[in-house]
């Protein structure tokens, strides 16, 4: 049975593992293999703790999807980040910052449940529309968002992926999708 609950401070490691597994499976062939291989769940978990994502006062909310007590996925949402900057928030609209699901749970409704929970959470805050960013080459995610009623709104940016050894980053194209909340 799938349940949705809010992130707690001791969830950081499990969330980091799901996040990394989602990157490794979802971005294979899009992101350089060397980047996907070097992802470190200990470092990602520490970053979550440093950002205080489980703190009730944090501007972003993370919800977890659990199936039979195991973490199947998560979503993070809150105010829209201007220029994807967590320090420059637009309080007039919402944003789904992340949805990641364990690859074993792709296609089983977990992602749909997480997106529905995020939309409910955004609507409760009073927003009538929301946005999210997706890698242009991530056809699977783009189909998912389009089936959920979102569409590209014409905004684009690049996501810099740092490489080891002082080499310049790889820049991946991102598209912004937009959707309405409520009636």
N, C-alpha and C positions, 0 to 999 in steps of 0.2 A: 504494500500500500504506500502511495506517495503522500508525504506530508511536507508542508512548507513552513519554515520557521525563520526567525531572525538570527543573524550571526551572533555568536558569543565569542568572548576573547579566546577560549581554548579551541576554536575552530580553525585557527590560522593555518596549521599544517595541512589539514584535510582540504581546505579551500585551495591552498597553493598546489597541492597534487592534482586536483581536478583542473585547475587553471592551466597547468603545464601540460597535462594529458590532452586537454582541449586544443592548446596551441600546437602540440606535436602532431596530432591527427588532422586538425582542421587547416593548418597552414603548411602542411607537407606539400612541396612543389611550388609554394608561393613564397615562403620565407627561406633563406639559405639554411641548408641542413646543419651547418656548423652552429648556427644560432639555436636551432631547436635542440640539438644534442647537448648544449652547455647550460640549458635552463636548470636552475638549482632551486628545488622546493624549500630548502632551509632558508635561503636568502629571500625568496618570495614571501614566505611566512613571516620572516622578520620585518620585511617592508610593510606588510599588513599591520603588524603590531605597532610599528613606528608611526604609521599613518592614523592609527586609532580607529580603524574601520568598524570595530564592534562597539565603539562608544555611542551611547544614545544621543549625544549632542553632535555627533559627526553629521555634516550636511548630506552625506550619501548613506543610503540604507543598503545593506546586503542581506538578501534572503537566500536560504538554503533549501534545496529539494532533497529530501531523504526518502529512500526506498528501503523498507525493512531495516531501518537504523543505520544504513550506510549512505554517505554523501554521494548523490547522483549528479548534482549540478548546483549552480548559484547564479544569481543576478545581482547587479549593483545599479542603483538608480538614484537620482536626485535632481538638483537644479542644473540647467544647461551650462556647460563649461564653454565660455567664449574662447575661441582658438584652442580648445581642448586643454585649457588651463584651469586647474582646480582652485587657483587663487582668484579667478575672474569669473564669478558665477552670475548668470542671468536668472533672476528669481521670477521671471515672467513665463517661463516654460520649463518643461522637464526634459530629462535625458536618461535613456538607458545606457549606462556606461559599459556594462558587460553582461553577457550571458554565456556561460560555459557549462557544458555537460560532458560527463564521462562518455567517451566514445561507445562504450557498451550500452549506453542508454539513448543513443541517437535514434530518433524515429519512434520512441515509445511514449511520447507525450510529455516528457519531462520539460523540454524547452518551451513547449506551449504553455504549460502550467506556470513556469517561471515568468514568461513574458506577461501572462495574464495577471500574475501577482504584482509584477512591477508596474503595470498599467494601473491597477487598482491603487497601489501605493502613491503613484503620481497624481491620480485623480483626487485622492483624499487630501492631498496638499493644495488642491484648488487649480491645478494646471489643466488647460483645455487641449493643449497639444504637446507633443514631445518629439524628440529627435534622437538619432543614434548614428554612429559612424561604423562603417564596415569596409574591409579591404575590397577594392574593386574586383580583384581576382577570386574572391571567396564566393563562388557561384552557389554553393550549398547554403550558406548563410543568407545570401541575397534572396534566394528562392523562399527560404523560411520567412524572412521579413515581408516579402511581397505577398505571400499567402496570408500573413497576419494583418494585411491592410496598410502596410507602410509603402512608401514609394520614394525614389530619389528626388531630391528637391533642387538639384542643379549645383549644389555646393560640393567642392572637392578640396582635398588637401593631400599632403604627403606625410607618411609615417616613417620617420627615420629609424632604421634598424642598425644598431651599432655592431660593428665587426671587431674581432680581436686584432691585436698587433698594430694598433694605430691606423688601420686602414679606414678610409672614409666610409660612412654608413651607406647602406642600401636604402633607397627611398621607394616606398610602396605607395601606390595611389589608394586613397580612401574616398568613399562616397558618403554623403550625408543622406540619410533617410528621414522622413517625417511622417507623422501620423496624428490623428485626433484621438482625444480621450472622451469618454462618456458619450452622451447623446448629442 
